[in-house]
Amino acid sequence: MCAARFSFLFALCLAALACGGPPTPSGATEPSAHPERIISFVPAVTEIVFALGEGHRLVGRTDFCKWPAEAAQVPSIGGLLNISWEQVRAREPDLAIHMWSNEDLYRPLQSLDVDTLAIHTETVDQVRDTIRAVAERLGVPERGEALVREMDVQIAAVAERLAGLEPRRTLLLIGREPGGWQSLFVAGPGSFVSELAEHAGAVNALGGETLGAYPTISREIIIATDPEVILDTVFEYTGSTPEQREAERALYRESLPTVTAVRDGRVILWDDPHLTVPGPGMAAQIEKLARAIHPEAFDD
């Protein structure tokens, strides 16, 4: 597994493990009126700030903050887990926005005399709350409400399309090496990715299994759960050629011939890394998932 993908999956797992924290975004220090130099430690936050029309205030972001394209013009302060505190200090931020979990990772902020906003993005509702909280701190609350309404309209339109359809049991493979069955990370029940899939007309094939939000599984578990749909993000970060995609489909046919998703041709090779970013793009991801899981609902 490539280093970038491993780091991002590891960060997802760390956030999921800290599932007993406070339910809403919170600030660690007294906020300043209108922060003008913001550092984002979260890809979703970077996307939110730009979606609010305030991208010009960002002076730092992580290597994983890839959306929108304009984010590439903002200086990087390192990865999700290997932050360059020298770069953070050099950017002279007046607001730092980070995940509420893993407080030890962000402890150096205490010595920089910078306001902080700790956010939560483990559920769809928490993403809505985070958008509102960031908009409020930036002094543009009306834009936050407008963005949430726009997302909710898109999610409701998908729900209307899916009305009356039986949810399909779906296995969500969010980590796998091409050509084999090692390092099988899945989105378990209760995870953010699983919640997106539920809005898209799926039910997690793992059922009520208490394996954690993003557990590892084996090929045998895939056979035992017999999903109707398999969504596999094997090409999420690398992209693929037609030949590579056919090779992966052949792997499924050879290794998992009895699984319903394979027999029915419902193995979806997902190549959009936006799926695991819990930000304003989640409504578009729900629609894209729904089109893949229930294409019959979008025939027109």
Secondary structure, 3 states (H helix, E strand, C coil): CCHHHHHHHHHHHHHHHCCCCCCCCEECCCCCCCCCCEEECCHHHHHHHHHCCCHHHEEEECCCCCCCHHHHHCCECECCCCECHHHHHHCCCCEEEEECCCHHHHHHHHHHCCEEEEECCCCHHHHHHHHHHHHHHCCCHHHHHHHHHHHHHHHHHHHHHHCCCCCEEEEEEEECCCCCCCCEEECCCCCHHHHHHHHCCEEECCCCCCCCCCCEECHHHHHHHCCCEEEECCCCCCCCCHHHHHHHHHHHHHHCCCCHHHHCCCEEECCCHHHHCCCCCHHHHHHHHHHHHCHHHHCC
